[in-house]
Amino acid sequence: MFHRLRNTIPSLNGGGGTGSFEECSLDGASKTPGRLTKAVIITRAIEHINEMEAENQRMRVRYKSAVEENERLKQTVVELEVRLSL
């Protein structure tokens, strides 16, 4: 399970962030090269989940704004079509 978590989290799999493949205590001290503690993996997984939730919320706000703008534009088109048909 921890291997899957480590491979999924960008900061732990080399996909970004400051993570490295070293065993670290929560304060970042290296112990054994090549391994990460379960605590570090879980901590970084929680951080990653929080980042994804924040990004999801930002995207929801952007989506809602885009839908509202689309509705305004549709209304403008209808108004312009009415003017042109007069």
Backbone bond lengths (Angstrom), bond angles and torsions (degrees), N, CA, C in turn:
res aa  C-N    CA-C-N  psi(-1)  N-CA   C-N-CA  omega(-1)  CA-C   N-CA-C  phi
1 M - - - 1.448 - - 1.530 110.85 -
2 F 1.315 117.49 -43.55 1.456 119.66 -177.62 1.524 111.75 -69.53
3 H 1.330 116.62 -28.75 1.468 119.09 175.47 1.522 109.96 -65.60
4 R 1.347 116.79 -41.86 1.470 120.09 178.26 1.518 110.68 -64.05
5 L 1.336 116.79 -42.59 1.467 119.85 177.92 1.521 110.36 -61.18
6 R 1.322 116.26 -48.52 1.464 120.83 -178.68 1.523 110.82 -59.43
7 N 1.317 116.88 -40.07 1.462 120.34 -178.61 1.518 112.76 -75.09
8 T 1.318 118.03 -20.56 1.460 122.68 -178.71 1.519 112.54 -86.94
9 I 1.315 117.35 -31.63 1.464 122.00 -174.61 1.526 109.37 -83.63
10 P 1.349 117.27 119.08 1.465 120.46 -176.18 1.528 114.20 -54.53
11 S 1.319 118.61 -40.02 1.462 119.79 -176.93 1.524 112.12 -72.27
12 L 1.315 117.99 -11.19 1.461 121.17 179.27 1.518 113.32 -106.46
13 N 1.327 117.44 -18.94 1.465 119.20 -175.99 1.520 112.81 -105.39
14 G 1.315 116.64 15.01 1.454 119.68 179.56 1.507 113.35 84.54
15 G 1.342 118.11 5.81 1.450 121.96 -178.17 1.508 114.00 -89.32
16 G 1.297 117.85 11.85 1.459 120.65 179.60 1.505 110.53 138.76
17 G 1.294 115.98 173.75 1.451 120.91 -179.23 1.508 111.44 77.37
18 T 1.313 116.03 -167.21 1.458 120.66 -175.45 1.510 112.47 -104.56
19 G 1.331 117.11 6.03 1.455 119.86 -175.88 1.512 112.07 -66.65
20 S 1.328 115.38 146.34 1.449 120.64 174.05 1.515 107.14 -134.98
21 F 1.291 116.38 166.11 1.445 119.85 -179.35 1.517 109.84 -87.98
22 E 1.302 115.93 62.74 1.449 122.26 175.46 1.509 107.99 -128.41
23 E 1.316 115.75 150.53 1.449 118.70 174.94 1.511 107.08 -76.63
24 C 1.312 116.66 126.43 1.451 121.50 -175.59 1.510 109.58 -129.04
25 S 1.309 115.49 145.20 1.454 118.77 168.53 1.513 106.80 -79.31
26 L 1.320 117.54 174.68 1.460 119.74 -177.76 1.513 112.38 -63.41
27 D 1.337 117.72 -22.29 1.470 119.21 178.00 1.520 111.72 -88.02
28 G 1.340 117.34 3.20 1.460 121.40 174.59 1.514 114.50 93.22
29 A 1.333 118.82 1.12 1.467 120.82 -178.92 1.526 109.49 -70.67
30 S 1.320 116.29 132.71 1.457 121.76 -178.13 1.519 109.71 -79.65
31 K 1.345 116.76 140.22 1.457 121.16 177.28 1.523 110.25 -116.26
32 T 1.330 116.36 -68.47 1.455 121.04 -176.68 1.519 109.41 -124.47
33 P 1.334 118.52 119.21 1.467 119.94 179.83 1.526 111.22 -59.14
34 G 1.330 115.62 143.37 1.447 120.68 174.66 1.511 115.00 95.13
35 R 1.324 118.51 -9.09 1.465 120.44 -178.45 1.522 110.46 -134.92
36 L 1.314 115.18 151.31 1.458 121.92 174.56 1.519 108.05 -115.91
37 T 1.326 116.84 144.89 1.459 118.92 176.65 1.520 109.18 -70.81
38 K 1.306 115.53 154.97 1.461 120.35 177.68 1.520 110.00 -61.95
39 A 1.327 116.67 -36.17 1.472 120.44 179.62 1.519 111.00 -62.17
40 V 1.331 117.24 -41.65 1.464 120.79 179.24 1.520 110.04 -66.56
41 I 1.321 116.91 -42.80 1.462 120.24 179.65 1.522 110.24 -61.59
42 I 1.327 117.13 -45.68 1.467 120.46 179.94 1.519 110.69 -65.70
43 T 1.332 117.23 -42.82 1.467 120.71 179.27 1.518 110.87 -60.03
44 R 1.317 116.42 -46.02 1.465 119.59 -179.64 1.521 111.39 -70.07
45 A 1.326 117.52 -31.71 1.469 120.54 175.94 1.526 109.84 -64.07
46 I 1.326 116.34 -42.95 1.466 120.50 177.98 1.518 110.16 -63.00
47 E 1.334 117.29 -43.82 1.468 120.75 177.89 1.525 110.43 -59.98
48 H 1.322 116.25 -43.39 1.467 120.83 -179.22 1.530 110.64 -64.41
49 I 1.324 116.92 -42.53 1.467 120.72 177.98 1.518 110.00 -61.46
50 N 1.336 117.14 -43.88 1.469 120.38 178.68 1.524 111.31 -62.03
51 E 1.333 117.16 -40.60 1.467 120.90 177.62 1.529 110.52 -63.41
52 M 1.329 116.71 -43.02 1.464 120.78 -179.91 1.529 111.07 -66.06
53 E 1.329 117.16 -38.46 1.468 119.96 177.72 1.524 110.87 -65.20
54 A 1.335 117.09 -40.93 1.468 120.48 178.09 1.525 110.14 -64.62
55 E 1.329 116.94 -42.77 1.466 120.94 178.13 1.529 110.46 -63.63
56 N 1.315 116.45 -40.93 1.461 121.30 177.59 1.525 110.21 -60.05
57 Q 1.319 117.42 -43.48 1.464 120.95 178.97 1.531 110.84 -64.33
58 R 1.336 117.00 -42.60 1.474 120.05 177.27 1.528 110.67 -60.52
59 M 1.321 116.53 -41.57 1.458 120.24 179.95 1.530 111.41 -67.33
60 R 1.323 117.85 -35.57 1.469 120.82 176.58 1.524 110.47 -63.16
61 V 1.330 116.16 -41.98 1.469 120.33 178.70 1.522 109.87 -63.76
62 R 1.336 116.81 -44.68 1.467 120.53 178.55 1.523 111.09 -62.35
63 Y 1.330 116.73 -41.29 1.464 121.01 179.35 1.523 110.07 -62.65
64 K 1.324 116.65 -47.22 1.464 120.60 -179.82 1.520 110.38 -60.13
65 S 1.320 116.76 -42.02 1.459 121.27 178.68 1.529 110.75 -63.47
66 A 1.326 116.91 -41.70 1.466 120.87 179.43 1.525 111.08 -65.54
67 V 1.325 117.24 -39.67 1.468 120.86 178.16 1.526 109.79 -63.85
68 E 1.339 116.95 -43.43 1.466 120.51 179.00 1.525 111.14 -63.46
69 E 1.328 116.98 -42.09 1.466 121.09 178.05 1.524 110.34 -63.77
70 N 1.316 116.67 -41.04 1.463 121.28 178.17 1.526 110.67 -60.76
71 E 1.316 117.03 -43.08 1.467 120.55 178.43 1.529 110.95 -63.84
72 R 1.336 116.88 -41.22 1.473 119.60 177.40 1.525 110.85 -62.26
73 L 1.312 116.49 -42.25 1.463 120.34 179.60 1.527 111.60 -65.76
74 K 1.326 116.68 -40.01 1.467 119.62 176.44 1.524 110.62 -60.58
75 Q 1.322 116.61 -42.52 1.459 120.78 179.33 1.528 110.50 -64.19
76 T 1.318 117.03 -39.74 1.463 121.07 177.77 1.522 110.40 -62.63
77 V 1.319 117.23 -42.08 1.466 121.32 178.40 1.522 110.06 -61.11
78 V 1.320 117.06 -45.11 1.468 120.78 179.38 1.522 109.77 -60.70
79 E 1.323 117.55 -45.22 1.469 121.19 179.79 1.524 111.30 -61.97
80 L 1.321 117.38 -41.93 1.466 120.90 179.15 1.528 111.05 -66.95
81 E 1.317 117.21 -39.41 1.465 120.23 177.52 1.525 110.89 -63.02
82 V 1.320 116.80 -39.19 1.469 120.68 178.14 1.517 109.68 -64.16
83 R 1.316 117.73 -43.92 1.475 121.00 179.02 1.521 111.16 -61.45
84 L 1.321 116.78 -42.14 1.462 120.48 -178.29 1.525 112.29 -68.80
85 S 1.298 117.40 -29.44 1.464 119.90 -178.16 1.525 112.48 -80.12
86 L 1.324 118.20 -11.30 1.476 120.61 -179.99 1.468 111.45 -76.50
